[in-house]
């Protein structure tokens, strides 16, 4: 005897939970930086975000690899290239473009705008000195 599975409609709470889980993905940003002609330091502030250009929703920085968190510095010799990884909380699934913003309240915070969203949420950007 075959038993038919009873399919009940999902409740709004279940749908909301699924939406939240889908939007909890992470965004991986591989950053490439080339130092100028003098030794200098680089660092990342915890107030660095990815920001959905349409809604303004911010994904917070969860983890950084191969770069120091402020107030510490990662020192680079002259003309040296350096790569580091930033991992952010996910953005809404409707997001198609976002900005990478280091919001530090002083000069020299970096900004990479209009990053086109892709299906992998893995990106490579160049940070200008």
TATASUL-V973601 format. One record per residue. N is the residue number from 1. RES is the residue in one letter. SS is DSSP state (2 for helix, 1 for strand, 0 for the rest). OMEGA is omega in whole degrees, 0 to 359 (* if undefined). Layout:
# TATASUL-V973601
n=[N:N]
res=[RES:RES]
ss=[SS:SS]
omega=[OMEGA:OMEGA]
This chain:
# TATASUL-V973601
n=[1:2:3:4:5:6:7:8:9:10:11:12:13:14:15:16:17:18:19:20:21:22:23:24:25:26:27:28:29:30:31:32:33:34:35:36:37:38:39:40:41:42:43:44:45:46:47:48:49:50:51:52:53:54:55:56:57:58:59:60:61:62:63:64:65:66:67:68:69:70:71:72:73:74:75:76:77:78:79:80:81:82:83:84:85:86:87:88:89:90:91:92:93:94:95:96:97:98:99:100:101:102:103:104:105:106:107:108:109:110:111:112:113:114:115:116:117:118:119:120:121:122:123:124:125:126:127:128:129]
res=[X:X:X:X:X:X:X:X:X:X:X:X:X:X:X:X:X:X:X:X:X:X:X:X:X:X:X:X:X:X:X:X:X:X:X:X:X:X:X:X:X:X:X:X:X:X:X:X:X:X:X:X:X:X:X:X:X:X:X:X:X:X:X:X:X:X:X:X:X:X:X:X:X:X:X:X:X:X:X:X:X:X:X:X:X:X:X:X:X:X:X:X:X:X:X:X:X:X:X:X:X:X:X:X:X:X:X:X:X:X:X:X:X:X:X:X:X:X:X:X:X:X:X:X:X:X:X:X:X]
ss=[0:0:0:0:0:0:0:0:0:0:0:2:2:2:2:2:2:2:2:2:2:2:0:0:0:1:1:1:1:1:1:1:1:1:0:0:0:0:0:1:1:1:0:1:0:0:0:1:1:1:1:1:0:0:0:0:0:1:1:1:1:1:1:1:1:0:0:0:1:0:0:0:0:1:1:1:0:0:0:0:1:1:1:1:1:1:1:1:1:0:0:0:0:0:0:0:1:1:1:1:1:1:0:0:0:0:0:0:0:0:1:1:1:1:1:1:0:0:0:0:0:1:1:1:1:1:1:0:0]
omega=[179:176:178:177:178:180:178:177:179:177:179:178:179:179:179:179:178:179:179:179:179:183:177:177:180:178:182:180:175:184:179:184:174:181:176:186:179:175:176:181:172:178:178:178:178:176:174:187:160:187:176:183:182:187:184:178:181:170:185:177:180:186:175:178:175:174:180:171:175:17:178:180:167:185:181:174:180:175:182:173:182:177:175:183:174:179:184:170:183:177:179:182:179:181:177:177:177:177:171:190:172:187:188:176:176:180:174:169:183:182:172:187:173:176:182:182:176:186:181:186:173:187:175:179:175:177:180:180:*]
